[in-house]
Amino acid sequence: MTQLDYKRRILSRGRRIVVKIGSQILSSSIGIEEGRLKELVGELAMLHDQKKELAVVSSGAVAAGMTRLG
Protein backbone atom coordinates (compact mmCIF):
# COMPACT_ATOMS: atom_id res chain seq x y z
CA MET A 1 0.00 0.00 0.00
CA THR A 2 1.37 3.41 -0.94
CA GLN A 3 1.32 6.43 1.35
CA LEU A 4 -1.35 8.02 -0.89
CA ASP A 5 -3.55 4.90 -0.61
CA TYR A 6 -3.15 4.99 3.16
CA LYS A 7 -4.18 8.67 3.30
CA ARG A 8 -7.21 8.01 1.10
CA ARG A 9 -8.31 5.19 3.38
CA ILE A 10 -8.07 7.43 6.43
CA LEU A 11 -10.02 10.22 4.68
CA SER A 12 -12.76 7.80 3.67
CA ARG A 13 -13.35 6.87 7.33
CA GLY A 14 -13.29 10.39 8.80
CA ARG A 15 -16.37 12.55 9.35
CA ARG A 16 -14.55 15.73 10.32
CA ILE A 17 -11.34 16.63 8.57
CA VAL A 18 -8.94 19.47 9.35
CA VAL A 19 -6.81 20.48 6.36
CA LYS A 20 -3.74 22.63 7.04
CA ILE A 21 -2.40 24.34 3.95
CA GLY A 22 0.95 26.03 4.44
CA SER A 23 2.44 29.06 2.71
CA GLN A 24 4.81 26.89 0.70
CA ILE A 25 1.85 25.15 -0.94
CA LEU A 26 -0.14 28.27 -1.81
CA SER A 27 2.51 30.75 -2.83
CA SER A 28 5.70 31.33 -4.76
CA SER A 29 8.02 34.28 -5.21
CA ILE A 30 5.49 35.87 -7.61
CA GLY A 31 2.45 35.48 -5.35
CA ILE A 32 -0.42 33.04 -4.93
CA GLU A 33 -0.28 29.96 -7.15
CA GLU A 34 -3.82 30.13 -8.54
CA GLY A 35 -3.65 26.78 -10.34
CA ARG A 36 -2.61 24.99 -7.17
CA LEU A 37 -5.30 26.80 -5.20
CA LYS A 38 -7.98 25.77 -7.72
CA GLU A 39 -6.80 22.16 -7.50
CA LEU A 40 -7.04 22.20 -3.71
CA VAL A 41 -10.51 23.75 -3.83
CA GLY A 42 -11.61 20.98 -6.20
CA GLU A 43 -10.33 18.30 -3.84
CA LEU A 44 -12.00 19.96 -0.86
CA ALA A 45 -15.27 20.21 -2.84
CA MET A 46 -15.15 16.45 -3.49
CA LEU A 47 -14.78 15.81 0.24
CA HIS A 48 -17.66 18.19 0.94
CA ASP A 49 -19.81 16.33 -1.61
CA GLN A 50 -19.07 13.16 0.40
CA LYS A 51 -20.68 14.91 3.40
CA LYS A 52 -17.39 15.44 5.22
CA GLU A 53 -17.17 18.32 7.70
CA LEU A 54 -14.13 20.38 6.74
CA ALA A 55 -12.04 22.95 8.55
CA VAL A 56 -9.34 24.62 6.46
CA VAL A 57 -6.40 26.28 8.19
CA SER A 58 -3.86 28.26 6.19
CA SER A 59 -0.89 30.49 6.72
CA GLY A 60 -0.94 31.40 3.02
CA ALA A 61 -2.41 34.84 3.66
CA VAL A 62 0.84 35.98 5.25
CA ALA A 63 2.86 34.88 2.23
CA ALA A 64 0.44 36.58 -0.17
CA GLY A 65 0.70 39.83 1.78
CA MET A 66 4.50 39.68 1.88
CA THR A 67 4.63 39.45 -1.91
CA ARG A 68 2.37 42.47 -2.31
CA LEU A 69 4.37 44.48 0.20
CA GLY A 70 7.64 43.60 -1.51
C-alpha positions, 0 to 999 in steps of 0.5 A: 500500500502506498502512502497516498492509498493509506491517506485516502483510506483514512479520509474515507473513514473520517467525518470531520477533517482538518486540512492545514495548507501552508504558505509553501503550498499556496505561494511562490516568489510571484504570489499566490499559485492560482492553479494549485489553489484551484486544485485544492478547492476541487479536492475539498469540494469532493470531500464536501460532496461526500458529506465530510465536515471540513475545517481549512487552516492556512498560513498562506495569507501571510505569504500573499501579503509579503509578496504584495508588500515587496 
